[in-house]
Amino acid sequence: MPLAKDVDLDELANITHGYTGADLSALVREAAMATLRSILPKIIDKQHIPAEVLNELQVTKEHFMEALRNIQPSALREVFVERPNVHWSDIGGLDR
């Protein structure tokens, strides 16, 4: 996938904490679709897609940010909260 110079993979790695491999795959696919949607007006009525349009295709940081709004991390969807079974009577020294 051709990436624009403004795409920082380290920054994306920090932003995507909790994303599984499948989530990252969906994120990249959605960013690529955002790229295609951005050139759609240039090719909508054409029988043949010009080579210069295809050579311009690059996934930008903005495409990834748009994809991040649509793809949620599946590893952080479920939260398990464990509440200990401790009562006030179990805490020593409360009589004083």
N, C-alpha and C positions, 0 to 999 in steps of 0.2 A: 504494500500500500504506500503510495507516494505521500510523504508527510511534508507539510510546509515548514519553513524555518522557525516559525513561532511556536511549534509544538515541542514542549519540554517533557520528555518521558519520565524524568524523575519527579516532576511536579504532578503529573498524572498518577504516578505510583503512590504518592502521598495522599492525593485526593481520593483514591479508590480503596481506602482501607476497608476491609470487610467484604470486598468483592471476590467471588469465587472465579475460577477459570471460565466457567460458563457465563458469568456476569461480564467479565472482561471481553469475552468473545462477542457478546451481545452489544456491549458498548462500542467496540470497534466497528461492528457491522452497522450500528445506528449512525455513527459518525460518517461512515462511507455513504450511507443513504442520504444524509444531510448534504454531503458534497454533491451527490448526483441531483438532489432537488435544487441546489443552487444554480446548476447549469441547465436545468430543464427548460427554462424559457428560450435558451439559445438553440435548442435542438428539437423543440416540440413539433414544428411544422416541416421538418426536413426529412427527406428520404435517406439521406446520407449524413452521418455526423462528420464534420470537418476534423481533420487530423490535429489542427492547432487547438481546437477545443479539447480534444482528448489529451493532448500534451500538457494543457494547463491544469488538468485535474490534480488537485492536491488537497489532502485533508488538513484543515487548519485547526488552530486552537479553538476557535469559535464553534466549529463543527463538533468538537469533542465536548465543549461546554453545553451545547444544545442536546447532545446525546446523554450527558449526565443528568439532565432534567427529566429524562424519560426512563432511564435504567436505574433501578434501585438495587443495593447489595442484598443478596439473599442470605448471606451469613449473619447479617444484623437484623433480619426481619423478626426473628423470634427472640424474645428476652425471657430468661428464666430467672426469677427472683426467689431466692430461698430465704425464708424467714425462720430464724432460730426459735426453738420452743423453750424460751426462758421467761420466767415470771419474776415479778418484783420480789416475791418471797424467796427466790433462789439467790438473790444478791445479798451477800453478807454485810453486816455493819449498818443496816438501815434502822435498827432500833435506837442507835445513838443519834 
